[in-house]
Amino acid sequence: MPPMHDLVHAARSRREEALAGLPATDAFRLVDGAGDGLPDIEIDEFAGNWLVSTRDRAVPAALAELARDSGRSVYAKRLDQQVRESPRHLAGPSIDAPFLARECGLNFEISFQAGYSQGIFLDQRDNRRQLRELLAPGSTLLNTFAYTGAFSIAAAAAGATTTTLDLSQPYLDWARRNFAHNQLDASEHHFCKGDTFHWLRRFARQGRRFDAIVLDPPTFSRAGDGSVFRVEKDYGRLVGLALDCLADDGVLLASTNCRKLTLADFIDQVRSGAPRAVEITAAEMPPDFTGEAYLKSLWIR
């Protein structure tokens, strides 16, 4: 294996070339496992700070040394869905408060103290950019399973009115802060706390229709009533409920990072929930994600 420094340097050169056309972006996947010659190691860069993630291994000594020599703030965590470890300080100055990173000219609050997830899913960058280009001023977006509202920010930047839906009040509060970080007035948008299935049924009964809907659920979740959602068997049902709330000329983004589902199986799931004929276009992952193409994204019209 080439020296660690050479592998990371080569990965950075590839990112600089692949992302050269993106405006004002300092949040990206610097190293993506085997795709960059470093199996089971990922490095995400946020405004110059590194988050090193490993699978079933400790941070290699050579990478820890590189982190110390870099002078950057570097944190590390294990990608373990059972333990869901928070990042720990590895090298450089410690970061004890949230900070901002930029994606396509938009600001997003990042926190290395927030637990397993740091505030934005970088693999959705191209989908956020596409949504921003699709929506016209005055259009409407429903962002379900919204987390910290990154899709809502992209849509609001295009002039759309957004509805941000999540089970977690802390994440909805985080989303409101992201609006403020981008000089967007959160009072002009809507925030809903609760179960997505419940709210989709409620919106359908009310006759609410949205020009765009984003579905990016966790692979597994349990609602307050005890019901269980599993992507590999329940996604079609979710799509059906969402389509009942979609305007006739609207667009639905259906996405999952479930590794158990192939793209073909995911398309079958989506079609099983469509009460009428739909046009489906599959999206590729961003070019800085050079490893496994685990994220499946479908634009549905």
C-alpha positions in Angstrom: 0.0 0.0 0.0 1.3 3.5 -0.8 2.2 5.7 2.2 -0.8 7.2 4.0 0.2 10.8 3.1 0.4 9.9 -0.6 -3.1 8.3 -0.6 -4.8 11.2 1.2 -2.9 13.7 -1.0 -4.1 11.8 -4.2 -7.7 11.8 -2.8 -7.6 15.5 -2.3 -6.3 16.1 -5.8 -9.2 14.0 -7.2 -11.7 16.0 -5.1 -10.3 19.3 -6.2 -10.8 18.2 -9.8 -14.3 16.6 -9.3 -15.7 19.4 -7.3 -14.1 22.3 -9.2 -17.5 23.4 -10.6 -19.2 23.7 -7.2 -19.7 27.2 -5.9 -18.5 28.0 -2.3 -18.3 24.4 -1.0 -16.0 23.3 1.9 -17.9 20.2 3.0 -17.2 17.0 1.1 -16.0 13.4 1.4 -12.2 13.6 1.2 -11.6 9.9 1.5 -14.1 7.2 0.6 -12.8 3.9 1.6 -11.7 1.4 -1.0 -12.5 4.0 -3.7 -9.4 5.9 -2.5 -7.3 2.9 -1.6 -8.2 3.0 2.1 -10.7 0.3 2.8 -13.0 0.8 5.7 -11.8 4.4 6.3 -13.7 7.6 5.4 -12.7 11.2 6.0 -15.3 14.0 5.7 -14.0 17.5 5.6 -16.1 20.3 7.1 -14.7 23.8 6.7 -11.2 22.4 6.9 -11.9 20.2 9.9 -11.8 16.4 9.5 -14.1 13.7 10.7 -12.4 10.3 10.3 -14.8 7.3 10.3 -13.7 3.7 10.5 -15.4 0.3 10.1 -14.4 -2.5 12.4 -11.0 -1.1 13.0 -9.2 1.6 15.0 -7.7 4.6 13.2 -4.5 3.4 11.7 -1.4 4.8 13.3 -0.2 6.3 10.1 -3.5 8.2 9.7 -3.4 9.4 13.3 0.2 10.6 12.7 -0.9 12.4 9.5 -3.8 14.0 11.4 -1.4 15.3 14.1 1.0 16.7 11.5 -1.8 18.4 9.5 -2.5 21.0 12.2 -6.2 20.5 11.5 -8.9 19.8 14.1 -9.5 16.1 13.6 -12.2 13.9 15.2 -12.9 10.2 14.8 -15.7 7.8 15.3 -16.6 4.1 14.5 -19.3 3.4 12.0 -21.3 1.0 14.1 -25.1 1.2 13.8 -25.5 -0.7 17.1 -23.1 1.5 19.2 -23.5 4.7 17.3 -20.4 6.3 18.8 -20.0 10.1 19.0 -16.9 11.5 17.6 -13.8 11.8 19.9 -11.1 14.3 19.6 -8.1 12.8 17.7 -5.7 15.7 16.9 -5.3 19.4 16.5 -7.4 22.1 18.3 -10.5 20.8 19.9 -13.8 22.2 18.7 -16.2 22.7 21.6 -19.1 24.5 19.8 -21.0 24.2 16.5 -19.5 25.8 13.5 -20.6 26.5 9.9 -19.7 24.7 6.7 -20.7 25.7 3.2 -22.3 23.7 0.4 -23.1 25.4 -2.9 -23.1 28.8 -1.2 -25.4 27.8 1.7 -24.4 27.6 5.4 -25.0 24.5 7.5 -24.4 24.2 11.2 -22.0 21.3 12.0 -21.4 19.8 15.5 -18.9 17.2 16.6 -20.7 17.1 20.0 -24.2 16.2 18.6 -23.8 12.4 18.7 -23.6 10.0 15.8 -24.6 12.5 13.1 -22.9 15.8 12.6 -25.7 17.9 11.0 -25.7 17.2 7.2 -25.6 14.1 5.0 -22.9 15.0 2.4 -24.0 12.2 0.0 -27.2 14.1 -0.7 -25.5 17.2 -2.0 -26.3 16.7 -5.7 -29.9 16.0 -4.8 -30.1 19.2 -2.8 -28.6 21.1 -5.7 -31.0 19.5 -8.2 -34.0 20.3 -6.0 -32.8 23.9 -5.8 -32.6 24.1 -9.6 -36.1 22.5 -10.1 -38.1 24.7 -7.7 -39.4 28.0 -8.8 -40.1 31.0 -6.5 -43.5 30.5 -4.9 -43.5 26.7 -5.1 -43.9 24.4 -2.1 -41.7 21.7 -0.6 -42.6 19.0 2.0 -39.4 17.7 3.5 -40.1 14.6 5.5 -37.7 12.8 7.9 -36.0 16.2 7.6 -33.2 15.9 10.2 -31.7 19.4 10.3 -33.6 20.6 7.3 -30.8 20.7 4.6 -33.3 20.1 1.8 -35.6 22.8 3.2 -32.7 25.3 3.1 -31.9 24.4 -0.5 -35.6 24.8 -1.5 -36.0 28.1 0.5 -32.9 29.5 -1.2 -34.8 28.9 -4.5 -37.7 30.9 -3.2 -40.0 28.0 -2.3 -42.1 27.8 0.8 -41.1 24.8 2.9 -42.7 22.4 5.4 -40.0 20.7 7.5 -41.2 17.5 9.2 -39.3 15.4 11.8 -40.0 13.5 15.0 -37.3 15.3 16.9 -37.8 18.8 18.3 -34.0 19.3 18.7 -33.5 18.7 15.0 -36.4 21.0 14.1 -34.7 23.7 16.3 -31.4 22.9 14.4 -33.2 23.4 11.1 -34.5 26.8 12.3 -30.9 27.8 13.1 -29.9 26.7 9.6 -32.5 29.1 8.2 -31.0 31.9 10.3 -27.5 31.0 9.2 -28.6 31.7 5.6 -30.6 34.9 6.3 -33.8 33.1 5.6 -36.8 34.0 7.7 -38.0 30.8 9.4 -41.3 32.4 10.2 -42.2 32.3 6.5 -41.9 28.5 6.6 -43.6 25.7 8.4 -42.2 23.2 10.9 -44.1 20.0 12.0 -43.1 17.6 14.7 -44.3 14.1 14.5 -44.6 10.9 12.6 -44.3 11.2 8.8 -47.0 8.6 8.1 -49.5 10.5 10.4 -48.8 13.8 8.8 -49.0 12.5 5.2 -52.5 11.1 5.9 -53.4 14.4 7.6 -52.2 16.5 4.6 -54.1 14.2 2.2 -57.3 14.7 4.2 -56.8 18.4 4.2 -56.3 18.4 0.4 -52.7 19.8 0.9 -50.6 19.4 -2.3 -46.9 20.1 -2.6 -44.8 20.8 -5.7 -42.0 18.7 -4.3 -41.7 16.1 -1.6 -38.5 14.6 -0.2 -38.5 11.1 1.3 -35.3 10.0 2.9 -36.3 7.8 5.9 -34.0 5.9 8.2 -33.7 2.2 7.3 -35.5 1.3 10.5 -37.7 3.3 12.8 -40.4 2.8 15.4 -43.3 5.3 15.7 -44.8 6.5 18.9 -47.7 4.0 18.5 -45.2 1.1 18.4 -45.5 0.5 14.7 -42.3 -0.4 12.9 -41.0 0.9 9.5 -38.4 -1.1 7.6 -37.2 0.4 4.2 -36.9 -3.0 2.6 -40.6 -3.9 3.0 -42.5 -0.6 3.8 -41.1 2.0 1.4 -43.8 1.4 -1.2 -46.5 2.2 1.4 -44.7 5.4 2.2 -44.5 6.4 -1.5 -48.2 5.8 -1.9 -49.0 8.2 1.0 -46.6 10.8 -0.4 -48.1 10.7 -3.9 -51.5 11.5 -2.4 -50.0 14.8 -1.3 -48.1 15.6 -4.5 -49.3 18.1 -7.1 -50.1 16.7 -10.5 -47.0 18.2 -12.0 -44.9 17.8 -8.9 -41.7 15.8 -8.2 -40.9 13.3 -5.5 -37.4 12.5 -4.4 -37.3 9.0 -2.9 -34.0 8.0 -1.4 -32.5 5.3 0.8 -29.1 4.2 2.0 -30.3 0.7 2.8 -27.5 -1.6 1.6 -29.9 -4.6 1.6 -31.8 -3.2 -1.3 -30.5 -3.2 -4.8 -31.4 -0.3 -7.1 -33.8 -2.6 -9.0 -35.4 -3.8 -5.8 -35.8 -0.2 -4.7 -37.5 0.8 -8.0 -39.9 -2.1 -7.6 -40.7 -0.9 -4.0 -41.4 2.6 -5.3 -43.6 1.3 -8.2 -45.6 -0.9 -5.8 -46.7 2.2 -4.0 -47.6 4.3 -7.1 -51.4 4.3 -7.7 -50.8 5.7 -11.2 -48.1 5.7 -13.8 -45.0 7.5 -12.8 -41.7 8.5 -14.5 -38.7 7.4 -12.5 -35.1 8.7 -13.0 -32.3 7.3 -10.9 -29.6 9.7 -9.7 -25.9 9.0 -9.2 -24.0 9.7 -6.0 -21.8 12.8 -5.9 -18.3 12.4 -7.5 -16.5 12.6 -4.1 -18.2 9.3 -3.1 -15.9 6.9 -5.0 -16.5 3.8 -2.9 -19.7 1.7 -2.7 -22.7 3.2 -4.4 -24.9 2.5 -1.4 -27.3 5.5 -1.8 -30.2 5.0 -4.1 -32.1 8.1 -5.2 -35.1 8.2 -7.5 -36.7 11.3 -9.0 -40.4 10.5 -9.5 -42.8 12.5 -11.7 
